[in-house]
Structures are given as structure tokens and as C-alpha cells.
Amino acid sequence: DGRPGMSWPAIVVQDDALLALYIPAGTLHKRWSGTGVDRKLVDVAWRVDTLRLMYPGAHHSIWATWERHGEDRAFRGYYVNMEEPFRRTAIGFDTNDHMLDILVAPDLSWKWKDEDVVADFLARGVYSAEFAAAIRAEGERVAAAIEGRGSPFCDAWDCWAPPPSVQPPALPEGWDTVPATLWERRRWAYGEIAPPLIP
């Protein structure tokens, strides 16, 4: 509906052909709680160190994650999130989740996640058959890169570490008053539930 949804503050690590955003464990982010008229965004502490790798025009992002054990960090693997291509805003970047995900272990073995959610959206008419097929095709392209040890899975991101002085970031004041930027293909993707453009 053009209003901000789940939101994360992040530290920009790289911004060129690759956008890399760091979300330290303990960062307060906004997550949905409740259902229906009681649904609202609440503060929740992020549980794992996360480096979110985003590519301009791509319909996915790749999240490298680490668990902390005292002063030590252990790489947990990658999480591939199918989503809208990101758009820049005055305070950051907007996208929207497409539900289908891929879980990637440190040894680069992988498996699908939430195929049932996409199937349910398809059955209920939330997603069209064409859009559901496009989401799956995007995932299969990433899966081929995983199996072929392609970028970014061969780029040593599992060895990346933030500077020791980095502290959890916070959302800027007024973050929830900035209208979300809407994807230009949302009508094709979501049909009649997609909102019109905000002038």
C-alpha cells in the first residue's frame, strides 16, 4: 500500500556494481507482529551478523550470516532471498519479498525454502502462474551459480569481517514517514492487490 514495511538499519560496506549492507547482531529492526487490524511493526533484535549482497536489477539478494560465540564468529552460510529489484530512496533502499528462498550451507550444499508458501499464493491467486514461474526461474539461476561455485559464492565473503569498532546502527528519525518506492512491475506481479503509484 506504499507504506514502509519490515525495515532494517544497515551499514553500507560497498556501493558500486554490488551493494553490500552490514546488519550486526543486536541491531533493532522493524518486524510485523499480529494479524489483521492488530498487525503492526515492532522492534526486534537481529540475531546474527549479516552481510546483505544486492545487485542492481537483480530479483534476489544474498545474505551471508555469522553466529557469534563470545569473541569468535562462525560462518553459518548464505540465505538467498527472492525479491523485487531494489530502488534507492532518500534514506536507503526499498524492495519487497517474493517468499521463495534458498538455504546454502558453508559447503555450498543447498535446498529450497518456502516452496509451499509460493504454491499457496499461486493457488489463491495472489501470484499469477507467470509470476510464480519467474520467481522459480530466478532461484534456479542462483542455484546454478551455487553449484558452479560462481560469484558471489567464490568471492570469499565467508571470510569477511567488519571493523572491530562497528556498533549496531539505528533507523533514521522519520524513517516511517518516507513513502515506499513502488516497483514499476508490481501490477504484473501482484495484479489487483498492487497499489497505484503515489504521485
N, CA, C and O of each residue as an XYZ file, in Angstrom:
796
protein
N       0.813     -1.218      0.000
C       0.000      0.000      0.000
C       0.849      1.273      0.000
O       0.325      2.360      0.240
N       2.129      1.155     -0.261
C       3.002      2.322     -0.309
C       3.580      2.732      1.027
O       4.427      3.624      1.083
N       3.136      2.094      2.118
C       3.697      2.404      3.434
C       4.886      1.493      3.717
O       4.920      0.362      3.233
N       5.862      1.965      4.494
C       7.015      1.111      4.826
C       6.572     -0.150      5.563
O       5.632     -0.130      6.358
N       7.267     -1.239      5.280
C       7.016     -2.496      5.973
C       8.228     -2.871      6.812
O       8.837     -2.012      7.450
N       8.578     -4.150      6.811
C       9.745     -4.583      7.581
C      10.966     -3.768      7.160
O      11.216     -3.578      5.970
N      11.717     -3.291      8.145
C      12.812     -2.363      7.860
C      14.021     -2.666      8.736
O      13.900     -3.000      9.915
N      15.190     -2.538      8.116
C      16.452     -2.788      8.795
C      17.373     -1.572      8.661
O      17.537     -1.063      7.552
N      17.971     -1.096      9.736
C      19.093     -0.178      9.569
C      20.317     -0.997      9.199
O      20.449     -2.146      9.621
N      21.207     -0.419      8.419
C      22.388     -1.174      7.979
C      23.544     -0.230      7.724
O      23.354      0.973      7.545
N      24.730     -0.781      7.710
C      25.959     -0.046      7.418
C      26.376     -0.380      5.994
O      26.509     -1.554      5.648
N      26.583      0.642      5.164
C      26.992      0.416      3.782
C      28.466      0.031      3.747
O      29.331      0.797      4.172
N      28.739     -1.165      3.237
C      30.107     -1.679      3.123
C      30.660     -1.420      1.726
O      31.844     -1.123      1.565
N      29.799     -1.534      0.718
C      30.195     -1.339     -0.673
C      28.988     -0.857     -1.449
O      27.867     -1.297     -1.193
N      29.207      0.054     -2.407
C      28.100      0.559     -3.210
C      28.608      0.921     -4.596
O      28.972      2.067     -4.860
N      28.627     -0.077     -5.483
C      29.021      0.122     -6.883
C      28.248     -0.893     -7.716
O      27.018     -0.843     -7.746
N      28.924     -1.801     -8.384
C      28.206     -2.867     -9.087
C      27.571     -3.835     -8.101
O      26.715     -4.638     -8.471
N      27.987     -3.756     -6.861
C      27.440     -4.551     -5.765
C      27.130     -3.614     -4.608
O      27.949     -2.772     -4.239
N      25.951     -3.769     -4.046
C      25.590     -3.068     -2.818
C      25.692     -4.072     -1.679
O      24.980     -5.075     -1.670
N      26.578     -3.807     -0.713
C      26.748     -4.702      0.434
C      26.368     -3.937      1.700
O      26.945     -2.894      2.006
N      25.397     -4.465      2.421
C      24.882     -3.825      3.627
C      25.114     -4.737      4.824
O      24.755     -5.914      4.793
N      25.718     -4.193      5.883
C      26.023     -4.982      7.067
C      25.011     -4.703      8.168
O      24.767     -3.551      8.526
N      24.421     -5.779      8.705
C      23.473     -5.700      9.818
C      24.059     -6.514     10.980
O      23.960     -7.741     10.971
N      24.660     -5.865     11.972
C      25.245     -6.618     13.079
C      24.179     -7.278     13.953
O      23.049     -6.799     14.045
N      24.556     -8.376     14.586
C      23.672     -8.987     15.579
C      23.360     -7.950     16.649
O      24.226     -7.166     17.038
N      22.123     -7.952     17.118
C      21.701     -6.991     18.123
C      21.067     -5.739     17.562
O      20.494     -4.950     18.312
N      21.158     -5.538     16.243
C      20.533     -4.374     15.609
C      19.010     -4.453     15.756
O      18.413     -5.486     15.450
N      18.381     -3.377     16.219
C      16.932     -3.346     16.296
C      16.363     -3.072     14.910
O      16.703     -2.075     14.272
N      15.495     -3.965     14.453
C      14.839     -3.771     13.167
C      13.337     -3.862     13.370
O      12.868     -4.288     14.425
N      12.582     -3.455     12.347
C      11.126     -3.460     12.434
C      10.585     -4.716     11.772
O      10.890     -5.007     10.615
N       9.773     -5.459     12.526
C       9.196     -6.715     12.039
C       7.709     -6.712     12.342
O       7.267     -6.151     13.345
N       6.932     -7.354     11.453
C       5.482     -7.408     11.657
C       5.133     -8.288     12.852
O       5.731     -9.343     13.068
N       4.152     -7.828     13.622
C       3.601     -8.601     14.728
C       2.087     -8.494     14.675
O       1.546     -7.429     14.378
N       1.398     -9.602     14.963
C      -0.052     -9.592     14.948
C      -0.623     -9.821     13.556
O       0.116     -9.987     12.585
N      -1.938     -9.827     13.474
C      -2.631    -10.058     12.203
C      -3.788     -9.080     12.072
O      -4.241     -8.485     13.050
N      -4.257     -8.929     10.831
C      -5.432     -8.097     10.581
C      -5.233     -6.662     11.049
O      -4.181     -6.062     10.830
N      -6.277     -6.115     11.706
C      -6.206     -4.716     12.162
C      -5.194     -4.527     13.274
O      -4.775     -3.404     13.552
N      -4.791     -5.643     13.926
C      -3.813     -5.557     15.016
C      -2.378     -5.675     14.518
O      -1.438     -5.597     15.308
N      -2.206     -5.862     13.217
C      -0.857     -6.025     12.662
C      -0.102     -4.698     12.746
O      -0.610     -3.655     12.335
N       1.122     -4.754     13.286
C       1.919     -3.537     13.411
C       3.397     -3.906     13.394
O       3.770     -5.064     13.582
N       4.218     -2.905     13.167
C       5.666     -3.090     13.167
C       6.197     -2.859     14.573
O       5.877     -1.862     15.220
N       7.016     -3.802     15.036
C       7.599     -3.698     16.380
C       9.112     -3.865     16.294
O       9.632     -4.415     15.323
N       9.807     -3.388     17.312
C      11.256     -3.539     17.386
C      11.627     -4.959     17.789
O      11.102     -5.499     18.763
N      12.540     -5.555     17.027
C      13.063     -6.892     17.334
C      14.565     -6.855     17.114
O      15.043     -6.258     16.149
N      15.314     -7.498     18.016
C      16.776     -7.539     17.885
C      17.170     -8.582     16.843
O      16.737     -9.732     16.919
N      17.998     -8.181     15.863
C      18.508     -9.088     14.836
C      19.457    -10.076     15.495
O      20.270     -9.686     16.334
N      19.366    -11.362     15.126
C      20.048    -12.412     15.894
C      21.447    -12.763     15.417
O      22.257    -13.242     16.211
N      21.758    -12.539     14.141
C      23.054    -12.972     13.610
C      23.700    -11.845     12.807
O      23.003    -11.023     12.211
N      25.020    -11.810     12.793
C      25.722    -10.876     11.916
C      25.376    -11.218     10.469
O      25.457    -12.377     10.062
N      24.995    -10.214      9.704
C      24.525    -10.449      8.332
C      25.119     -9.429      7.379
O      25.121     -8.230      7.654
N      25.621     -9.918      6.259
C      26.065     -9.060      5.168
C      25.135     -9.334      3.995
O      25.128    -10.433      3.442
N      24.355     -8.334      3.621
C      23.354     -8.498      2.563
C      23.947     -8.003      1.244
O      24.276     -6.825      1.104
N      24.077     -8.911      0.285
C      24.661     -8.607     -1.021
C      23.532     -8.404     -2.022
O      22.721     -9.301     -2.252
N      23.487     -7.195     -2.622
C      22.385     -6.830     -3.514
C      22.970     -6.303     -4.823
O      23.937     -5.542     -4.824
N      22.370     -6.719     -5.933
C      22.882     -6.353     -7.253
C      21.823     -5.539     -7.989
O      20.673     -5.969     -8.073
N      22.188     -4.359     -8.531
C      21.205     -3.543     -9.252
C      20.488     -4.348    -10.337
O      21.135     -4.990    -11.165
N      19.173     -4.313    -10.334
C      18.369     -5.008    -11.333
C      18.095     -6.463    -11.035
O      17.273     -7.079    -11.714
N      18.765     -7.044    -10.026
C      18.567     -8.464     -9.708
C      17.281     -8.663     -8.913
O      16.865     -7.794     -8.147
N      16.662     -9.824     -9.109
C      15.428    -10.158     -8.398
C      15.718    -11.048     -7.186
O      14.913    -11.909     -6.831
N      16.850    -10.834     -6.570
C      17.206    -11.563     -5.356
C      18.305    -10.801     -4.626
O      18.964     -9.936     -5.202
N      18.490    -11.127     -3.374
C      19.683    -10.707     -2.646
C      20.235    -11.931     -1.930
O      19.537    -12.926     -1.735
N      21.501    -11.838     -1.543
C      22.185    -12.971     -0.911
C      22.702    -12.506      0.440
O      23.449    -11.532      0.530
N      22.300    -13.211      1.483
C      22.640    -12.820      2.851
C      23.687    -13.796      3.403
O      23.395    -14.976      3.595
N      24.888    -13.309      3.653
C      25.921    -14.098      4.330
C      25.750    -13.886      5.828
O      25.616    -12.749      6.281
N      25.754    -14.968      6.600
C      25.465    -14.840      8.030
C      26.515    -15.529      8.891
O      27.104    -16.537      8.500
N      26.735    -14.957     10.076
C      27.671    -15.490     11.059
C      27.015    -15.488     12.431
O      26.235    -14.595     12.763
N      27.343    -16.498     13.217
C      26.930    -16.532     14.617
C      28.116    -16.122     15.477
O      29.265    -16.436     15.166
N      27.824    -15.422     16.553
C      28.866    -15.033     17.495
C      28.883    -15.986     18.675
O      27.839    -16.386     19.190
N      30.087    -16.341     19.091
C      30.295    -17.150     20.293
C      31.370    -16.444     21.102
O      32.561    -16.717     20.948
N      30.936    -15.534     21.965
C      31.901    -14.703     22.681
C      32.605    -13.781     21.697
O      31.958    -13.004     20.994
N      33.915    -13.864     21.649
C      34.691    -13.048     20.718
C      34.831    -13.712     19.348
O      35.328    -13.090     18.409
N      34.402    -14.953     19.227
C      34.556    -15.691     17.974
C      33.299    -15.560     17.109
O      32.192    -15.363     17.612
N      33.506    -15.676     15.795
C      32.403    -15.669     14.834
C      32.511    -16.938     13.998
O      33.607    -17.347     13.616
N      31.372    -17.555     13.718
C      31.346    -18.763     12.888
C      30.411    -18.528     11.713
O      29.270    -18.106     11.901
N      30.892    -18.799     10.490
C      30.079    -18.613      9.293
C      28.978    -19.655      9.248
O      29.251    -20.851      9.348
N      27.728    -19.212      9.097
C      26.572    -20.106      9.069
C      26.172    -20.515      7.662
O      25.554    -21.562      7.470
N      26.522    -19.692      6.674
C      26.133    -19.982      5.302
C      25.458    -18.778      4.666
O      25.508    -17.665      5.189
N      24.826    -19.026      3.525
C      24.151    -17.975      2.780
C      22.645    -18.227      2.768
O      22.185    -19.365      2.864
N      21.908    -17.156      2.651
C      20.457    -17.208      2.527
C      20.102    -16.396      1.290
O      20.365    -15.194      1.243
N      19.510    -17.035      0.292
C      19.159    -16.343     -0.940
C      17.680    -15.969     -0.869
O      16.818    -16.837     -0.734
N      17.400    -14.683     -0.961
C      16.051    -14.158     -0.824
C      15.557    -13.640     -2.172
O      16.104    -12.671     -2.699
N      14.514    -14.284     -2.741
C      13.928    -13.762     -3.972
C      13.116    -12.511     -3.622
O      12.348    -12.514     -2.661
N      13.289    -11.457     -4.397
C      12.667    -10.183     -4.053
C      12.657     -9.266     -5.267
O      13.270     -9.562     -6.292
N      11.949     -8.145     -5.135
C      11.974     -7.135     -6.178
C      13.374     -6.539     -6.317
O      14.113     -6.493     -5.333
N      13.760     -6.079     -7.515
C      14.995     -5.303     -7.637
C      14.905     -4.067     -6.736
O      13.865     -3.410     -6.675
N      15.991     -3.760     -6.045
C      15.923     -2.653     -5.086
C      15.870     -1.296     -5.785
O      16.398     -1.114     -6.882
N      15.213     -0.353     -5.110
C      15.149      1.046     -5.552
C      15.780      1.920     -4.482
O      15.608      1.675     -3.288
N      16.518      2.948     -4.917
C      17.120      3.886     -3.971
C      16.084      4.897     -3.494
O      15.208      5.315     -4.251
N      16.198      5.281     -2.226
C      15.339      6.313     -1.654
C      16.225      7.344     -0.962
O      17.450      7.225     -0.957
N      15.589      8.354     -0.379
C      16.343      9.388      0.332
C      17.042      8.838      1.568
O      18.016      9.425      2.039
N      16.555      7.710      2.103
C      17.140      7.191      3.340
C      17.696      5.769      3.188
O      18.161      5.187      4.169
N      17.657      5.206      1.986
C      18.168      3.843      1.850
C      17.718      3.161      0.590
O      17.902      3.680     -0.510
N      17.114      1.967      0.752
C      16.777      1.126     -0.393
C      15.476      0.393     -0.093
O      15.263     -0.071      1.027
N      14.603      0.290     -1.100
C      13.328     -0.405     -0.945
C      13.280     -1.637     -1.842
O      13.784     -1.628     -2.965
N      12.664     -2.693     -1.324
C      12.379     -3.891     -2.094
C      11.193     -4.578     -1.433
O      10.662     -4.075     -0.443
N      10.772     -5.715     -1.962
C       9.651     -6.456     -1.388
C       9.902     -7.944     -1.595
O      10.326     -8.370     -2.669
N       9.640     -8.719     -0.570
C       9.950    -10.141     -0.565
C       9.044    -10.919     -1.519
O       7.851    -10.635     -1.620
N       9.619    -11.906     -2.221
C       8.852    -12.782     -3.101
C       8.730    -14.203     -2.545
O       8.416    -15.137     -3.284
N       8.975    -14.363     -1.263
C       8.702    -15.565     -0.477
C       9.662    -16.728     -0.709
O      10.129    -17.323      0.262
N       9.970    -17.072     -1.943
C      10.834    -18.229     -2.192
C      12.271    -17.904     -1.777
O      12.779    -16.819     -2.059
N      12.918    -18.859     -1.105
C      14.288    -18.662     -0.630
C      15.118    -19.912     -0.898
O      14.587    -20.978     -1.211
N      16.433    -19.756     -0.769
C      17.357    -20.882     -0.853
C      18.277    -20.828      0.369
O      18.879    -19.792      0.652
N      18.383    -21.934      1.082
C      19.316    -22.057      2.198
C      20.595    -22.698      1.688
O      20.558    -23.760      1.066
N      21.733    -22.052      1.950
C      23.017    -22.523      1.435
C      23.956    -22.759      2.614
O      24.260    -21.829      3.361
N      24.415    -23.996      2.785
C      25.331    -24.349      3.868
C      26.746    -23.859      3.552
O      27.038    -23.538      2.399
N      27.628    -23.796      4.551
C      29.004    -23.359      4.296
C      29.711    -24.166      3.209
O      30.584    -23.635      2.522
N      29.346    -25.457      3.042
C      29.978    -26.272      1.995
C      29.307    -26.092      0.628
O      29.636    -26.793     -0.330
N      28.360    -25.143      0.547
C      27.611    -24.795     -0.659
C      26.600    -25.860     -1.097
O      26.118    -25.831     -2.230
N      26.283    -26.788     -0.212
C      25.091    -27.599     -0.461
C      23.883    -26.686     -0.198
O      23.970    -25.753      0.601
N      22.761    -26.958     -0.872
C      21.648    -26.020     -0.770
C      20.316    -26.738     -0.842
O      20.230    -27.894     -1.255
N      19.258    -26.007     -0.422
C      17.893    -26.533     -0.532
C      16.914    -25.366     -0.597
O      17.191    -24.272     -0.107
N      15.762    -25.626     -1.215
C      14.717    -24.612     -1.307
C      14.070    -24.385      0.056
O      14.049    -25.278      0.903
N      13.543    -23.181      0.255
C      12.760    -22.866      1.447
C      11.497    -22.125      1.003
O      11.547    -21.268      0.122
N      10.389    -22.458      1.611
C       9.090    -21.788      1.398
C       8.491    -22.012      0.014
O       7.762    -21.160     -0.496
N       8.798    -23.160     -0.596
C       8.110    -23.509     -1.842
C       6.604    -23.619     -1.605
O       5.807    -23.301     -2.487
N       6.218    -24.072     -0.402
C       4.803    -24.237     -0.087
C       4.086    -22.897     -0.012
O       2.906    -22.803     -0.351
N       4.793    -21.857      0.431
C       4.178    -20.530      0.518
C       3.878    -20.000     -0.880
O       2.802    -19.452     -1.121
N       4.829    -20.160     -1.805
C       4.617    -19.722     -3.179
C       3.470    -20.517     -3.809
O       2.638    -19.951     -4.519
N       3.426    -21.825     -3.549
C       2.349    -22.660     -4.088
C       0.990    -22.195     -3.564
O       0.008    -22.175     -4.306
N       0.937    -21.825     -2.290
C      -0.307    -21.333     -1.708
C      -0.716    -19.999     -2.332
O      -1.890    -19.787     -2.634
N       0.258    -19.096     -2.526
C      -0.030    -17.808     -3.167
C      -0.547    -18.022     -4.588
O      -1.447    -17.318     -5.048
N       0.033    -18.996     -5.269
C      -0.406    -19.312     -6.628
C      -1.836    -19.856     -6.616
O      -2.665    -19.448     -7.429
N      -2.119    -20.768     -5.700
C      -3.447    -21.377     -5.617
C      -4.521    -20.344     -5.270
O      -5.654    -20.451     -5.738
N      -4.175    -19.348     -4.458
C      -5.150    -18.339     -4.026
C      -5.231    -17.148     -4.970
O      -6.018    -16.226     -4.757
N      -4.403    -17.174     -6.025
C      -4.450    -16.093     -6.991
C      -3.680    -14.853     -6.591
O      -3.773    -13.824     -7.262
N      -2.916    -14.932     -5.503
C      -2.076    -13.801     -5.105
C      -0.955    -13.617     -6.127
O      -0.626    -12.494     -6.509
N      -0.372    -14.744     -6.565
C       0.628    -14.730     -7.633
C       0.020    -15.376     -8.877
O      -0.707    -16.365     -8.782
N       0.324    -14.808    -10.041
C      -0.075    -15.447    -11.291
C       0.886    -16.594    -11.594
O       1.977    -16.664    -11.029
N       0.478    -17.484    -12.483
C       1.348    -18.600    -12.872
C       2.627    -18.064    -13.514
O       3.711    -18.606    -13.296
N       2.496    -17.003    -14.303
C       3.672    -16.424    -14.965
C       4.652    -15.855    -13.949
O       5.863    -16.041    -14.069
N       4.120    -15.159    -12.947
C       4.996    -14.561    -11.941
C       5.649    -15.629    -11.073
O       6.843    -15.543    -10.787
N       4.884    -16.634    -10.651
C       5.453    -17.730     -9.854
C       6.567    -18.440    -10.618
O       7.581    -18.818    -10.032
N       6.379    -18.623    -11.933
C       7.406    -19.259    -12.756
C       8.648    -18.367    -12.843
O       9.770    -18.872    -12.866
N       8.455    -17.054    -12.892
C       9.590    -16.131    -12.951
C      10.393    -16.160    -11.656
O      11.622    -16.095    -11.680
N       9.695    -16.259    -10.525
C      10.385    -16.360     -9.231
C      11.229    -17.629     -9.194
O      12.394    -17.602     -8.797
N      10.625    -18.741     -9.613
C      11.340    -20.021     -9.615
C      12.545    -19.970    -10.544
O      13.612    -20.477    -10.200
N      12.387    -19.368    -11.712
C      13.496    -19.274    -12.668
C      14.649    -18.465    -12.093
O      15.815    -18.798    -12.303
N      14.321    -17.401    -11.365
C      15.377    -16.612    -10.710
C      16.125    -17.477     -9.704
O      17.354    -17.453     -9.647
N      15.382    -18.236     -8.915
C      16.025    -19.124     -7.952
C      16.896    -20.167     -8.624
O      17.975    -20.489     -8.127
N      16.444    -20.695     -9.740
C      17.234    -21.711    -10.443
C      18.516    -21.129    -11.013
O      19.532    -21.820    -11.078
N      18.484    -19.844    -11.433
C      19.716    -19.194    -11.893
C      20.724    -19.066    -10.757
O      21.921    -19.281    -10.950
N      20.234    -18.716     -9.582
C      21.138    -18.607     -8.428
C      21.640    -19.989     -8.024
O      22.811    -20.145     -7.679
N      20.767    -20.991     -8.063
C      21.185    -22.353     -7.719
C      22.289    -22.835     -8.652
O      23.208    -23.528     -8.216
N      22.209    -22.477     -9.933
C      23.272    -22.849    -10.881
C      24.587    -22.182    -10.506
O      25.650    -22.788    -10.639
N      24.525    -20.933    -10.036
C      25.744    -20.245     -9.592
C      26.320    -20.908     -8.346
O      27.538    -21.008     -8.197
N      25.444    -21.360     -7.452
C      25.914    -22.066     -6.252
C      26.638    -23.343     -6.657
O      27.761    -23.591     -6.217
N      25.994    -24.155     -7.499
C      26.579    -25.441     -7.892
C      27.839    -25.254     -8.725
O      28.744    -26.088     -8.676
N      27.906    -24.159     -9.495
C      29.086    -23.891    -10.311
C      30.161    -23.107     -9.590
O      31.173    -22.725    -10.177
N      29.923    -22.866     -8.279
C      30.880    -22.078     -7.475
C      31.146    -20.727     -8.135
O      32.282    -20.257     -8.182
N      30.077    -20.113     -8.644
C      30.189    -18.802     -9.268
C      30.104    -17.687     -8.248
O      29.915    -17.930     -7.056
N      30.246    -16.454     -8.729
C      30.161    -15.277     -7.863
C      28.722    -15.096     -7.376
O      27.792    -15.325     -8.149
N      28.512    -14.696     -6.131
C      29.492    -14.301     -5.119
C      29.978    -15.441     -4.242
O      30.701    -15.213     -3.272
N      29.588    -16.674     -4.577
C      29.887    -17.807     -3.702
C      31.353    -18.221     -3.752
O      31.805    -19.016     -2.928
N      32.099    -17.680     -4.725
C      33.533    -17.969     -4.824
C      34.382    -16.757     -4.431
O      35.596    -16.752     -4.635
N      33.742    -15.735     -3.870
C      34.425    -14.460     -3.644
C      34.908    -14.262     -2.210
O      35.251    -13.144     -1.827
N      34.939    -15.318     -1.422
C      35.485    -15.283     -0.048
C      34.698    -14.367      0.885
O      35.253    -13.850      1.855
N      33.406    -14.160      0.603
C      32.610    -13.372      1.540
C      32.479    -14.079      2.887
O      32.252    -13.426      3.905
N      32.618    -15.390      2.905
C      32.547    -16.107      4.171
C      33.683    -15.726      5.116
O      33.594    -15.962      6.321
N      34.756    -15.135      4.573
C      35.899    -14.708      5.383
C      35.828    -13.228      5.759
O      36.696    -12.729      6.475
N      34.806    -12.529      5.283
C      34.693    -11.100      5.553
C      34.429    -10.851      7.031
O      33.747    -11.637      7.690
N      34.966     -9.766      7.540
C      34.715     -9.368      8.930
C      34.607     -7.850      8.995
O      35.324     -7.150      8.280
N      33.736     -7.339      9.829
C      33.603     -5.888      9.979
C      34.731     -5.330     10.845
O      35.384     -6.083     11.567
N      34.964     -4.033     10.780
C      35.918     -3.430     11.715
C      35.469     -3.683     13.156
O      34.268     -3.700     13.426
N      36.393     -3.876     14.070
C      36.007     -4.232     15.442
C      35.212     -3.147     16.155
O      34.499     -3.446     17.113
N      35.313     -1.908     15.718
C      34.642     -0.809     16.420
C      33.202     -0.580     15.965
O      32.519      0.292     16.502
N      32.737     -1.344     14.992
C      31.388     -1.124     14.446
C      30.326     -1.419     15.500
O      30.375     -2.440     16.186
N      29.363     -0.502     15.613
C      28.251     -0.664     16.536
C      26.954     -0.858     15.749
O      26.868     -0.427     14.599
N      25.944     -1.497     16.345
C      24.670     -1.659     15.641
C      24.100     -0.309     15.234
O      24.048      0.608     16.054
N      23.668     -0.168     13.975
C      23.080      1.098     13.516
C      21.619      1.217     13.955
O      21.035      0.264     14.471
N      21.044      2.394     13.742
C      19.634      2.623     14.074
C      18.930      3.241     12.874
O      19.551      3.941     12.073
N      17.650      2.984     12.754
C      16.865      3.617     11.692
C      16.859      5.134     11.903
O      16.799      5.597     13.042
N      16.919      5.904     10.825
C      16.922      7.360     10.980
C      15.568      7.860     11.482
O      14.535      7.234     11.245
N      15.590      8.979     12.168
C      14.354      9.584     12.629
C      13.455      9.889     11.424
O      13.920     10.406     10.408
N      12.191      9.569     11.549
C      11.249      9.807     10.471
C      11.264      8.755      9.380
O      10.676      8.965      8.319
N      11.928      7.621      9.614
C      12.021      6.568      8.606
C      10.640      6.120      8.129
O      10.462      5.775      6.960
N       9.663      6.127      9.040
C       8.332      5.610      8.709
C       7.426      6.647      8.048
O       6.272      6.351      7.741
N       7.935      7.850      7.826
C       7.144      8.874      7.134
C       7.562      9.015      5.672
O       6.928      9.749      4.914
N       8.626      8.315      5.274
C       9.084      8.367      3.889
C       8.309      7.320      3.093
O       8.421      6.132      3.393
N       7.521      7.721      2.083
C       6.743      6.735      1.325
C       7.657      5.703      0.659
O       8.728      6.036      0.152
N       7.218      4.467      0.673
C       7.973      3.412     -0.006
C       7.945      3.658     -1.518
O       6.939      4.116     -2.060
N       9.049      3.352     -2.184
C       9.080      3.446     -3.649
C       8.529      2.145     -4.218
O       8.999      1.064     -3.864
N       7.551      2.243     -5.085
C       6.860      1.061     -5.593
C       7.516      0.541     -6.872
O       7.950      1.315     -7.725
N       7.578     -0.771     -6.984
C       8.154     -1.439     -8.146
C       7.272     -1.192     -9.358
O       6.053     -1.345     -9.283
N       7.882     -0.811    -10.474
C       7.086     -0.480    -11.665
C       6.375     -1.695    -12.254
O       5.434     -1.531    -13.031
N       6.801     -2.912    -11.904
C       6.147     -4.119    -12.441
C       5.212     -4.770    -11.409
O       4.862     -5.942    -11.548
N       4.815     -4.033    -10.400
C       4.007     -4.633     -9.332
C       2.636     -5.108     -9.841
O       2.111     -6.094     -9.323
N       2.040     -4.436    -10.839
C       0.740     -4.873    -11.362
C       0.859     -6.226    -12.060
O      -0.012     -7.086    -11.926
N       1.951     -6.402    -12.806
C       2.193     -7.707    -13.436
C       2.395     -8.776    -12.372
O       1.918     -9.901    -12.521
N       3.094     -8.434    -11.307
C       3.418     -9.415    -10.274
C       2.237     -9.716     -9.356
O       1.942    -10.879     -9.083
N       1.563     -8.671     -8.880
C       0.582     -8.836     -7.814
C      -0.854     -8.583     -8.248
O      -1.777     -8.748     -7.450
N      -1.057     -8.184     -9.504
C      -2.411     -7.985    -10.003
C      -3.154     -6.867     -9.296
O      -2.600     -5.800     -9.034
N      -4.416     -7.129     -8.993
C      -5.290     -6.079     -8.465
C      -4.939     -5.677     -7.040
O      -5.363     -4.612     -6.589
N      -4.177     -6.494     -6.317
C      -3.821     -6.102     -4.951
C      -2.706     -5.073     -4.936
O      -2.429     -4.480     -3.893
N      -2.051     -4.845     -6.096
C      -0.954     -3.882     -6.156
C      -1.501     -2.466     -6.072
O      -2.501     -2.154     -6.718
N      -0.859     -1.598     -5.284
C      -1.347     -0.226     -5.181
C      -0.970      0.596     -6.397
O      -0.021      0.259     -7.104
N      -1.701      1.666     -6.648
C      -1.305      2.577     -7.722
C      -0.074      3.364     -7.318
O       0.293      3.379     -6.143
N       0.564      4.010     -8.264
C       1.703      4.858     -7.946
C       1.257      6.041     -7.102
O       0.183      6.603     -7.319
N       2.097      6.415     -6.131
C       1.831      7.596     -5.339
C       2.389      8.802     -6.079
O       3.585      8.831     -6.371
N       1.550      9.817     -6.397
C       2.058     10.956     -7.174
C       3.079     11.767     -6.371
O       3.608     12.760     -6.871
